[in-house]
Amino acid sequence: MNKTIGNLAFLSILGAVTVAFAISFGMGDRAFAEKQLRKFENKVNKEDRNDIQ
């Protein structure tokens, strides 16, 4: 029973952090978010090109 309570507490905290991140990302500075996503996309694309060669 204690293990179940611990799992529930952990998942609740993880869910709360995830929701808080999603809200802050959505309501925060959209230009900053767009810039970070573009950097990530460029990095992924660069790694894909390196894998092909």
Secondary structure as GFF3:
##gff-version 3
##sequence-region A 1 53
A	DSSP	alpha_helix	2	27	.	.	.	ID=ss1
A	DSSP	alpha_helix	30	52	.	.	.	ID=ss2
###
